[in-house]
Amino acid sequence: MLELLRNAHHTVTIDPVSQIARVTRSALPSESVAQFEELWMEVSRALDRVDRHRLCLLIDLRAAVGRNDPQFEAAMQRIRPPVMGRFRRVAILVRTTAGALQIQRHFREDGIDRMIGSDEARLLDYLREAPARVR
């Protein structure tokens, strides 16, 4: 496992064997929407150091406290493309049904199909089955 980033809010690792990048969100809340957005952009910059086209992405949000106020929703809309873009497949690991429904709504807004669920093994199987990207 190669660690690209570790701070109080996120850990970003790459498994070169399975070709899966993993972003794990901690339970520590952001102090502001601006901090939330900057922390996720730090994740994006860490992921920019690898060839995203060759990797799948698993985002583990199980520990995160959900928010759905308008400012947070606007920040989420801004950070999704730079964080999740250009990967072969993306899966989001959540703890609750409410969390899954919120993420599904975001993906419908983006017009992108991604797998969401609370079964880590199932999500990893989905990512491992990703077709190889042709360059």
MODELLER restraints for C-alpha pairs under 7 A, 6 or more apart:
rsr = mdl.restraints
at = mdl.atoms
rsr.add(forms.Gaussian(group=physical.xy_distance, feature=features.Distance(at['CA:1:A'], at['CA:13:A']), mean=6.44, stdev=0.5))
rsr.add(forms.Gaussian(group=physical.xy_distance, feature=features.Distance(at['CA:1:A'], at['CA:14:A']), mean=5.73, stdev=0.5))
rsr.add(forms.Gaussian(group=physical.xy_distance, feature=features.Distance(at['CA:1:A'], at['CA:15:A']), mean=4.83, stdev=0.5))
rsr.add(forms.Gaussian(group=physical.xy_distance, feature=features.Distance(at['CA:2:A'], at['CA:13:A']), mean=5.43, stdev=0.5))
rsr.add(forms.Gaussian(group=physical.xy_distance, feature=features.Distance(at['CA:2:A'], at['CA:14:A']), mean=5.08, stdev=0.5))
rsr.add(forms.Gaussian(group=physical.xy_distance, feature=features.Distance(at['CA:2:A'], at['CA:15:A']), mean=6.42, stdev=0.5))
rsr.add(forms.Gaussian(group=physical.xy_distance, feature=features.Distance(at['CA:3:A'], at['CA:12:A']), mean=6.00, stdev=0.5))
rsr.add(forms.Gaussian(group=physical.xy_distance, feature=features.Distance(at['CA:3:A'], at['CA:13:A']), mean=4.33, stdev=0.5))
rsr.add(forms.Gaussian(group=physical.xy_distance, feature=features.Distance(at['CA:3:A'], at['CA:14:A']), mean=6.44, stdev=0.5))
rsr.add(forms.Gaussian(group=physical.xy_distance, feature=features.Distance(at['CA:4:A'], at['CA:12:A']), mean=5.40, stdev=0.5))
rsr.add(forms.Gaussian(group=physical.xy_distance, feature=features.Distance(at['CA:4:A'], at['CA:13:A']), mean=5.59, stdev=0.5))
rsr.add(forms.Gaussian(group=physical.xy_distance, feature=features.Distance(at['CA:4:A'], at['CA:46:A']), mean=5.93, stdev=0.5))
rsr.add(forms.Gaussian(group=physical.xy_distance, feature=features.Distance(at['CA:5:A'], at['CA:11:A']), mean=5.47, stdev=0.5))
rsr.add(forms.Gaussian(group=physical.xy_distance, feature=features.Distance(at['CA:5:A'], at['CA:12:A']), mean=4.96, stdev=0.5))
rsr.add(forms.Gaussian(group=physical.xy_distance, feature=features.Distance(at['CA:5:A'], at['CA:46:A']), mean=6.39, stdev=0.5))
rsr.add(forms.Gaussian(group=physical.xy_distance, feature=features.Distance(at['CA:6:A'], at['CA:12:A']), mean=6.49, stdev=0.5))
rsr.add(forms.Gaussian(group=physical.xy_distance, feature=features.Distance(at['CA:9:A'], at['CA:25:A']), mean=5.74, stdev=0.5))
rsr.add(forms.Gaussian(group=physical.xy_distance, feature=features.Distance(at['CA:9:A'], at['CA:26:A']), mean=4.98, stdev=0.5))
rsr.add(forms.Gaussian(group=physical.xy_distance, feature=features.Distance(at['CA:9:A'], at['CA:28:A']), mean=6.05, stdev=0.5))
rsr.add(forms.Gaussian(group=physical.xy_distance, feature=features.Distance(at['CA:10:A'], at['CA:23:A']), mean=6.63, stdev=0.5))
rsr.add(forms.Gaussian(group=physical.xy_distance, feature=features.Distance(at['CA:10:A'], at['CA:24:A']), mean=5.52, stdev=0.5))
rsr.add(forms.Gaussian(group=physical.xy_distance, feature=features.Distance(at['CA:10:A'], at['CA:25:A']), mean=4.72, stdev=0.5))
rsr.add(forms.Gaussian(group=physical.xy_distance, feature=features.Distance(at['CA:10:A'], at['CA:26:A']), mean=6.00, stdev=0.5))
rsr.add(forms.Gaussian(group=physical.xy_distance, feature=features.Distance(at['CA:11:A'], at['CA:23:A']), mean=5.67, stdev=0.5))
rsr.add(forms.Gaussian(group=physical.xy_distance, feature=features.Distance(at['CA:11:A'], at['CA:24:A']), mean=5.17, stdev=0.5))
rsr.add(forms.Gaussian(group=physical.xy_distance, feature=features.Distance(at['CA:11:A'], at['CA:25:A']), mean=6.78, stdev=0.5))
rsr.add(forms.Gaussian(group=physical.xy_distance, feature=features.Distance(at['CA:12:A'], at['CA:22:A']), mean=5.62, stdev=0.5))
rsr.add(forms.Gaussian(group=physical.xy_distance, feature=features.Distance(at['CA:12:A'], at['CA:23:A']), mean=4.56, stdev=0.5))
rsr.add(forms.Gaussian(group=physical.xy_distance, feature=features.Distance(at['CA:12:A'], at['CA:24:A']), mean=6.53, stdev=0.5))
rsr.add(forms.Gaussian(group=physical.xy_distance, feature=features.Distance(at['CA:13:A'], at['CA:21:A']), mean=5.73, stdev=0.5))
rsr.add(forms.Gaussian(group=physical.xy_distance, feature=features.Distance(at['CA:13:A'], at['CA:22:A']), mean=5.23, stdev=0.5))
rsr.add(forms.Gaussian(group=physical.xy_distance, feature=features.Distance(at['CA:13:A'], at['CA:23:A']), mean=6.68, stdev=0.5))
rsr.add(forms.Gaussian(group=physical.xy_distance, feature=features.Distance(at['CA:14:A'], at['CA:20:A']), mean=5.86, stdev=0.5))
rsr.add(forms.Gaussian(group=physical.xy_distance, feature=features.Distance(at['CA:14:A'], at['CA:21:A']), mean=4.36, stdev=0.5))
rsr.add(forms.Gaussian(group=physical.xy_distance, feature=features.Distance(at['CA:14:A'], at['CA:22:A']), mean=6.23, stdev=0.5))
rsr.add(forms.Gaussian(group=physical.xy_distance, feature=features.Distance(at['CA:15:A'], at['CA:21:A']), mean=6.35, stdev=0.5))
rsr.add(forms.Gaussian(group=physical.xy_distance, feature=features.Distance(at['CA:18:A'], at['CA:128:A']), mean=6.85, stdev=0.5))
rsr.add(forms.Gaussian(group=physical.xy_distance, feature=features.Distance(at['CA:19:A'], at['CA:55:A']), mean=4.99, stdev=0.5))
rsr.add(forms.Gaussian(group=physical.xy_distance, feature=features.Distance(at['CA:19:A'], at['CA:56:A']), mean=6.43, stdev=0.5))
rsr.add(forms.Gaussian(group=physical.xy_distance, feature=features.Distance(at['CA:20:A'], at['CA:55:A']), mean=5.42, stdev=0.5))
rsr.add(forms.Gaussian(group=physical.xy_distance, feature=features.Distance(at['CA:20:A'], at['CA:56:A']), mean=4.81, stdev=0.5))
rsr.add(forms.Gaussian(group=physical.xy_distance, feature=features.Distance(at['CA:20:A'], at['CA:57:A']), mean=5.64, stdev=0.5))
rsr.add(forms.Gaussian(group=physical.xy_distance, feature=features.Distance(at['CA:20:A'], at['CA:58:A']), mean=6.99, stdev=0.5))
rsr.add(forms.Gaussian(group=physical.xy_distance, feature=features.Distance(at['CA:21:A'], at['CA:55:A']), mean=6.49, stdev=0.5))
rsr.add(forms.Gaussian(group=physical.xy_distance, feature=features.Distance(at['CA:21:A'], at['CA:56:A']), mean=6.07, stdev=0.5))
rsr.add(forms.Gaussian(group=physical.xy_distance, feature=features.Distance(at['CA:21:A'], at['CA:57:A']), mean=4.77, stdev=0.5))
rsr.add(forms.Gaussian(group=physical.xy_distance, feature=features.Distance(at['CA:21:A'], at['CA:58:A']), mean=6.20, stdev=0.5))
rsr.add(forms.Gaussian(group=physical.xy_distance, feature=features.Distance(at['CA:22:A'], at['CA:57:A']), mean=5.82, stdev=0.5))
rsr.add(forms.Gaussian(group=physical.xy_distance, feature=features.Distance(at['CA:22:A'], at['CA:58:A']), mean=4.77, stdev=0.5))
rsr.add(forms.Gaussian(group=physical.xy_distance, feature=features.Distance(at['CA:22:A'], at['CA:59:A']), mean=5.78, stdev=0.5))
rsr.add(forms.Gaussian(group=physical.xy_distance, feature=features.Distance(at['CA:23:A'], at['CA:58:A']), mean=6.32, stdev=0.5))
rsr.add(forms.Gaussian(group=physical.xy_distance, feature=features.Distance(at['CA:23:A'], at['CA:59:A']), mean=4.71, stdev=0.5))
rsr.add(forms.Gaussian(group=physical.xy_distance, feature=features.Distance(at['CA:23:A'], at['CA:60:A']), mean=6.06, stdev=0.5))
rsr.add(forms.Gaussian(group=physical.xy_distance, feature=features.Distance(at['CA:24:A'], at['CA:59:A']), mean=5.97, stdev=0.5))
rsr.add(forms.Gaussian(group=physical.xy_distance, feature=features.Distance(at['CA:24:A'], at['CA:60:A']), mean=4.67, stdev=0.5))
rsr.add(forms.Gaussian(group=physical.xy_distance, feature=features.Distance(at['CA:24:A'], at['CA:61:A']), mean=6.45, stdev=0.5))
rsr.add(forms.Gaussian(group=physical.xy_distance, feature=features.Distance(at['CA:25:A'], at['CA:60:A']), mean=6.12, stdev=0.5))
rsr.add(forms.Gaussian(group=physical.xy_distance, feature=features.Distance(at['CA:25:A'], at['CA:61:A']), mean=5.37, stdev=0.5))
rsr.add(forms.Gaussian(group=physical.xy_distance, feature=features.Distance(at['CA:25:A'], at['CA:63:A']), mean=6.44, stdev=0.5))
rsr.add(forms.Gaussian(group=physical.xy_distance, feature=features.Distance(at['CA:25:A'], at['CA:64:A']), mean=5.98, stdev=0.5))
rsr.add(forms.Gaussian(group=physical.xy_distance, feature=features.Distance(at['CA:26:A'], at['CA:63:A']), mean=5.45, stdev=0.5))
rsr.add(forms.Gaussian(group=physical.xy_distance, feature=features.Distance(at['CA:26:A'], at['CA:64:A']), mean=5.77, stdev=0.5))
rsr.add(forms.Gaussian(group=physical.xy_distance, feature=features.Distance(at['CA:27:A'], at['CA:63:A']), mean=4.74, stdev=0.5))
rsr.add(forms.Gaussian(group=physical.xy_distance, feature=features.Distance(at['CA:27:A'], at['CA:64:A']), mean=4.58, stdev=0.5))
rsr.add(forms.Gaussian(group=physical.xy_distance, feature=features.Distance(at['CA:27:A'], at['CA:65:A']), mean=6.29, stdev=0.5))
rsr.add(forms.Gaussian(group=physical.xy_distance, feature=features.Distance(at['CA:29:A'], at['CA:65:A']), mean=6.86, stdev=0.5))
rsr.add(forms.Gaussian(group=physical.xy_distance, feature=features.Distance(at['CA:30:A'], at['CA:36:A']), mean=5.31, stdev=0.5))
rsr.add(forms.Gaussian(group=physical.xy_distance, feature=features.Distance(at['CA:33:A'], at['CA:71:A']), mean=6.76, stdev=0.5))
rsr.add(forms.Gaussian(group=physical.xy_distance, feature=features.Distance(at['CA:33:A'], at['CA:72:A']), mean=6.01, stdev=0.5))
rsr.add(forms.Gaussian(group=physical.xy_distance, feature=features.Distance(at['CA:33:A'], at['CA:75:A']), mean=6.95, stdev=0.5))
rsr.add(forms.Gaussian(group=physical.xy_distance, feature=features.Distance(at['CA:37:A'], at['CA:75:A']), mean=6.06, stdev=0.5))
rsr.add(forms.Gaussian(group=physical.xy_distance, feature=features.Distance(at['CA:37:A'], at['CA:79:A']), mean=6.72, stdev=0.5))
rsr.add(forms.Gaussian(group=physical.xy_distance, feature=features.Distance(at['CA:40:A'], at['CA:79:A']), mean=6.73, stdev=0.5))
rsr.add(forms.Gaussian(group=physical.xy_distance, feature=features.Distance(at['CA:41:A'], at['CA:79:A']), mean=6.87, stdev=0.5))
rsr.add(forms.Gaussian(group=physical.xy_distance, feature=features.Distance(at['CA:43:A'], at['CA:83:A']), mean=6.90, stdev=0.5))
rsr.add(forms.Gaussian(group=physical.xy_distance, feature=features.Distance(at['CA:44:A'], at['CA:82:A']), mean=6.05, stdev=0.5))
rsr.add(forms.Gaussian(group=physical.xy_distance, feature=features.Distance(at['CA:44:A'], at['CA:83:A']), mean=4.63, stdev=0.5))
rsr.add(forms.Gaussian(group=physical.xy_distance, feature=features.Distance(at['CA:52:A'], at['CA:86:A']), mean=5.74, stdev=0.5))
rsr.add(forms.Gaussian(group=physical.xy_distance, feature=features.Distance(at['CA:52:A'], at['CA:87:A']), mean=4.97, stdev=0.5))
rsr.add(forms.Gaussian(group=physical.xy_distance, feature=features.Distance(at['CA:53:A'], at['CA:86:A']), mean=5.62, stdev=0.5))
rsr.add(forms.Gaussian(group=physical.xy_distance, feature=features.Distance(at['CA:53:A'], at['CA:87:A']), mean=5.08, stdev=0.5))
rsr.add(forms.Gaussian(group=physical.xy_distance, feature=features.Distance(at['CA:53:A'], at['CA:88:A']), mean=5.80, stdev=0.5))
rsr.add(forms.Gaussian(group=physical.xy_distance, feature=features.Distance(at['CA:53:A'], at['CA:133:A']), mean=6.87, stdev=0.5))
rsr.add(forms.Gaussian(group=physical.xy_distance, feature=features.Distance(at['CA:54:A'], at['CA:88:A']), mean=6.67, stdev=0.5))
rsr.add(forms.Gaussian(group=physical.xy_distance, feature=features.Distance(at['CA:54:A'], at['CA:133:A']), mean=6.82, stdev=0.5))
rsr.add(forms.Gaussian(group=physical.xy_distance, feature=features.Distance(at['CA:55:A'], at['CA:87:A']), mean=5.71, stdev=0.5))
rsr.add(forms.Gaussian(group=physical.xy_distance, feature=features.Distance(at['CA:55:A'], at['CA:88:A']), mean=5.90, stdev=0.5))
rsr.add(forms.Gaussian(group=physical.xy_distance, feature=features.Distance(at['CA:56:A'], at['CA:87:A']), mean=5.31, stdev=0.5))
rsr.add(forms.Gaussian(group=physical.xy_distance, feature=features.Distance(at['CA:56:A'], at['CA:88:A']), mean=5.10, stdev=0.5))
rsr.add(forms.Gaussian(group=physical.xy_distance, feature=features.Distance(at['CA:56:A'], at['CA:89:A']), mean=4.80, stdev=0.5))
rsr.add(forms.Gaussian(group=physical.xy_distance, feature=features.Distance(at['CA:56:A'], at['CA:90:A']), mean=5.87, stdev=0.5))
rsr.add(forms.Gaussian(group=physical.xy_distance, feature=features.Distance(at['CA:56:A'], at['CA:127:A']), mean=6.01, stdev=0.5))
rsr.add(forms.Gaussian(group=physical.xy_distance, feature=features.Distance(at['CA:57:A'], at['CA:87:A']), mean=6.44, stdev=0.5))
rsr.add(forms.Gaussian(group=physical.xy_distance, feature=features.Distance(at['CA:57:A'], at['CA:89:A']), mean=6.28, stdev=0.5))
rsr.add(forms.Gaussian(group=physical.xy_distance, feature=features.Distance(at['CA:57:A'], at['CA:90:A']), mean=4.72, stdev=0.5))
rsr.add(forms.Gaussian(group=physical.xy_distance, feature=features.Distance(at['CA:57:A'], at['CA:91:A']), mean=6.30, stdev=0.5))
rsr.add(forms.Gaussian(group=physical.xy_distance, feature=features.Distance(at['CA:58:A'], at['CA:90:A']), mean=5.94, stdev=0.5))
rsr.add(forms.Gaussian(group=physical.xy_distance, feature=features.Distance(at['CA:58:A'], at['CA:91:A']), mean=4.91, stdev=0.5))
rsr.add(forms.Gaussian(group=physical.xy_distance, feature=features.Distance(at['CA:58:A'], at['CA:92:A']), mean=5.79, stdev=0.5))
rsr.add(forms.Gaussian(group=physical.xy_distance, feature=features.Distance(at['CA:59:A'], at['CA:91:A']), mean=6.37, stdev=0.5))
rsr.add(forms.Gaussian(group=physical.xy_distance, feature=features.Distance(at['CA:59:A'], at['CA:92:A']), mean=4.83, stdev=0.5))
rsr.add(forms.Gaussian(group=physical.xy_distance, feature=features.Distance(at['CA:59:A'], at['CA:93:A']), mean=6.01, stdev=0.5))
rsr.add(forms.Gaussian(group=physical.xy_distance, feature=features.Distance(at['CA:60:A'], at['CA:92:A']), mean=6.04, stdev=0.5))
rsr.add(forms.Gaussian(group=physical.xy_distance, feature=features.Distance(at['CA:60:A'], at['CA:93:A']), mean=4.61, stdev=0.5))
rsr.add(forms.Gaussian(group=physical.xy_distance, feature=features.Distance(at['CA:60:A'], at['CA:94:A']), mean=6.51, stdev=0.5))
rsr.add(forms.Gaussian(group=physical.xy_distance, feature=features.Distance(at['CA:61:A'], at['CA:93:A']), mean=5.77, stdev=0.5))
rsr.add(forms.Gaussian(group=physical.xy_distance, feature=features.Distance(at['CA:61:A'], at['CA:94:A']), mean=5.22, stdev=0.5))
rsr.add(forms.Gaussian(group=physical.xy_distance, feature=features.Distance(at['CA:62:A'], at['CA:93:A']), mean=6.39, stdev=0.5))
rsr.add(forms.Gaussian(group=physical.xy_distance, feature=features.Distance(at['CA:62:A'], at['CA:94:A']), mean=4.60, stdev=0.5))
rsr.add(forms.Gaussian(group=physical.xy_distance, feature=features.Distance(at['CA:62:A'], at['CA:95:A']), mean=4.58, stdev=0.5))
rsr.add(forms.Gaussian(group=physical.xy_distance, feature=features.Distance(at['CA:66:A'], at['CA:99:A']), mean=6.98, stdev=0.5))
rsr.add(forms.Gaussian(group=physical.xy_distance, feature=features.Distance(at['CA:88:A'], at['CA:130:A']), mean=6.66, stdev=0.5))
rsr.add(forms.Gaussian(group=physical.xy_distance, feature=features.Distance(at['CA:88:A'], at['CA:133:A']), mean=6.80, stdev=0.5))
rsr.add(forms.Gaussian(group=physical.xy_distance, feature=features.Distance(at['CA:89:A'], at['CA:127:A']), mean=6.16, stdev=0.5))
rsr.add(forms.Gaussian(group=physical.xy_distance, feature=features.Distance(at['CA:89:A'], at['CA:130:A']), mean=6.44, stdev=0.5))
rsr.add(forms.Gaussian(group=physical.xy_distance, feature=features.Distance(at['CA:90:A'], at['CA:114:A']), mean=5.49, stdev=0.5))
rsr.add(forms.Gaussian(group=physical.xy_distance, feature=features.Distance(at['CA:90:A'], at['CA:115:A']), mean=6.70, stdev=0.5))
rsr.add(forms.Gaussian(group=physical.xy_distance, feature=features.Distance(at['CA:91:A'], at['CA:114:A']), mean=5.72, stdev=0.5))
rsr.add(forms.Gaussian(group=physical.xy_distance, feature=features.Distance(at['CA:91:A'], at['CA:115:A']), mean=4.67, stdev=0.5))
rsr.add(forms.Gaussian(group=physical.xy_distance, feature=features.Distance(at['CA:91:A'], at['CA:116:A']), mean=5.67, stdev=0.5))
rsr.add(forms.Gaussian(group=physical.xy_distance, feature=features.Distance(at['CA:91:A'], at['CA:123:A']), mean=6.19, stdev=0.5))
rsr.add(forms.Gaussian(group=physical.xy_distance, feature=features.Distance(at['CA:92:A'], at['CA:115:A']), mean=6.34, stdev=0.5))
rsr.add(forms.Gaussian(group=physical.xy_distance, feature=features.Distance(at['CA:92:A'], at['CA:116:A']), mean=4.75, stdev=0.5))
rsr.add(forms.Gaussian(group=physical.xy_distance, feature=features.Distance(at['CA:92:A'], at['CA:117:A']), mean=6.54, stdev=0.5))
rsr.add(forms.Gaussian(group=physical.xy_distance, feature=features.Distance(at['CA:93:A'], at['CA:116:A']), mean=6.06, stdev=0.5))
rsr.add(forms.Gaussian(group=physical.xy_distance, feature=features.Distance(at['CA:93:A'], at['CA:117:A']), mean=5.36, stdev=0.5))
rsr.add(forms.Gaussian(group=physical.xy_distance, feature=features.Distance(at['CA:93:A'], at['CA:118:A']), mean=5.42, stdev=0.5))
rsr.add(forms.Gaussian(group=physical.xy_distance, feature=features.Distance(at['CA:93:A'], at['CA:120:A']), mean=6.55, stdev=0.5))
rsr.add(forms.Gaussian(group=physical.xy_distance, feature=features.Distance(at['CA:94:A'], at['CA:100:A']), mean=6.18, stdev=0.5))
rsr.add(forms.Gaussian(group=physical.xy_distance, feature=features.Distance(at['CA:94:A'], at['CA:117:A']), mean=5.79, stdev=0.5))
rsr.add(forms.Gaussian(group=physical.xy_distance, feature=features.Distance(at['CA:94:A'], at['CA:118:A']), mean=5.07, stdev=0.5))
rsr.add(forms.Gaussian(group=physical.xy_distance, feature=features.Distance(at['CA:95:A'], at['CA:118:A']), mean=5.56, stdev=0.5))
rsr.add(forms.Gaussian(group=physical.xy_distance, feature=features.Distance(at['CA:100:A'], at['CA:116:A']), mean=6.21, stdev=0.5))
rsr.add(forms.Gaussian(group=physical.xy_distance, feature=features.Distance(at['CA:100:A'], at['CA:117:A']), mean=6.37, stdev=0.5))
rsr.add(forms.Gaussian(group=physical.xy_distance, feature=features.Distance(at['CA:107:A'], at['CA:113:A']), mean=6.68, stdev=0.5))
rsr.add(forms.Gaussian(group=physical.xy_distance, feature=features.Distance(at['CA:115:A'], at['CA:123:A']), mean=6.98, stdev=0.5))
